[in-house]
Amino acid sequence: MSIEIGQTWREVDPRFDRRVKVVGFCEETGKVKIESAGKVTKARRERFNSKRGGYELVPTN
């Protein structure tokens, strides 16, 4: 599955309902820039795997 700018992903953790939006990519580290609650951070690409501890893609209608 490819990660694209503008996609919304949900954290796979039953304790939270956190959603992040992909806003870019960091060329130096290879990480994905994500925005959540107005704050931009970075996450490893390996976390976008739809498994617990990672993120799953939110389907668009």
JOLIN-V276545 format. One record per residue. N is the residue number from 1. RES is the residue in three letters. NEAR is the number of other ideal C-beta (glycine too) atoms within 8 Angstrom. Layout:
BEGIN
{{N	RES	NEAR} {N	RES	NEAR}}
END
This chain:
BEGIN
{{1	MET	5} {2	SER	3} {3	ILE	8} {4	GLU	6} {5	ILE	7} {6	GLY	5} {7	GLN	10} {8	THR	10} {9	TRP	14} {10	ARG	11} {11	GLU	11} {12	VAL	10} {13	ASP	8} {14	PRO	3} {15	ARG	3} {16	PHE	6} {17	ASP	5} {18	ARG	8} {19	ARG	10} {20	VAL	13} {21	LYS	11} {22	VAL	14} {23	VAL	8} {24	GLY	7} {25	PHE	8} {26	CYS	10} {27	GLU	5} {28	GLU	4} {29	THR	6} {30	GLY	7} {31	LYS	10} {32	VAL	13} {33	LYS	12} {34	ILE	13} {35	GLU	10} {36	SER	10} {37	ALA	3} {38	GLY	4} {39	LYS	6} {40	VAL	6} {41	THR	8} {42	LYS	8} {43	ALA	11} {44	ARG	6} {45	ARG	9} {46	GLU	6} {47	ARG	9} {48	PHE	13} {49	ASN	7} {50	SER	9} {51	LYS	6} {52	ARG	5} {53	GLY	6} {54	GLY	12} {55	TYR	13} {56	GLU	8} {57	LEU	10} {58	VAL	9} {59	PRO	4} {60	THR	4} {61	ASN	2}}
END
